[in-house]
Amino acid sequence: MGKYVVKRLLLCLLLLFFASIIIYAIMRCLPTSYVETQALLLSSLPGAKSYTEWLAQLNAMYGMDVGIIRGYFMWLGNAVQGNFGDSWQFNVPVTEKFSEVIWDSFALGAISFVLQIFISIPLGIIAARKQYSRTDYAVTVFALLGISLPTFFF
């Protein structure tokens, strides 16, 4: 059993690694970047540096001035250390903002889990007691819709 768990965890890490490579590569291949937008915004402030100076500084800061492979491993090194940079929208470190809002997500997840239990167990009992009836089929369709639709839909 322990061997199975370790194998699955290693597989999860491998999948996470490849998914992050794909997402990073797609983000780097976009025709424009948020760094350019941010440099334009910062250069428009009174008394600020020029656009090219801001662009060079932000590209160096975020590893955008090196190749995709080297930039990915720079990003990965920072991510493993827990350094996800600063939020440009809130002007605080990402981990600080994350620690503020994660409890709201946790509470919403717990509430939805309790609601799922209170809805699914009685419906499952009803469907099992009236097997192959219209009620059973209705509960099955309702359950399939619930599984198929994204969680934010509800």
C-alpha positions, 0 to 999 in steps of 0.5 A, spaced: 500 500 500 505 504 501 509 503 495 502 505 491 501 511 495 509 513 493 508 511 486 501 516 485 505 521 489 511 521 484 506 521 478 502 527 481 509 531 481 511 529 474 504 531 472 505 538 475 512 539 473 509 538 465 503 542 466 507 547 469 512 547 463 506 547 458 503 553 462 509 557 462 511 556 455 504 558 453 505 565 457 512 566 454 509 565 447 504 570 448 504 576 443 504 581 449 506 580 456 503 583 463 511 586 464 510 590 458 503 593 460 506 594 467 512 598 464 508 602 460 504 604 466 510 605 471 513 610 465 507 614 465 507 616 472 510 623 473 518 623 474 518 616 472 524 612 468 523 611 461 519 605 458 525 601 456 528 602 462 522 599 466 521 594 461 529 592 462 528 592 469 522 588 470 524 583 464 530 582 469 526 581 475 522 576 472 527 572 468 524 574 461 530 576 458 533 569 458 530 563 454 524 560 456 528 554 459 532 558 463 527 562 465 522 556 467 527 553 472 529 560 475 521 561 476 521 554 479 526 555 483 523 561 486 516 557 487 519 551 490 522 556 495 515 559 496 517 566 493 511 567 488 513 575 487 509 581 488 502 582 486 501 588 482 494 589 483 494 589 491 502 591 492 503 586 497 507 579 496 503 574 493 503 569 499 501 574 504 495 576 499 494 568 499 494 567 506 489 572 507 484 569 502 485 562 503 480 561 509 474 564 505 476 559 500 476 554 505 470 556 508 466 556 502 469 549 500 467 546 507 460 549 506 459 546 499 462 539 502 456 539 507 451 541 502 453 535 498 453 530 503 446 533 505 443 532 498 447 526 495 446 521 501 438 522 501 438 522 494 442 516 493 438 512 498 431 514 494 435 512 488 437 505 491 430 504 494 426 505 487 431 502 482 430 502 475 424 507 476 423 514 474 426 517 480 432 513 480 433 515 473 432 522 475 437 522 481 442 519 476 441 525 471 441 530 476 448 527 479 451 526 472 449 534 471 452 536 478 459 532 476 459 535 469 458 542 470 464 546 473 463 548 481 463 555 480 456 554 476 453 552 482 
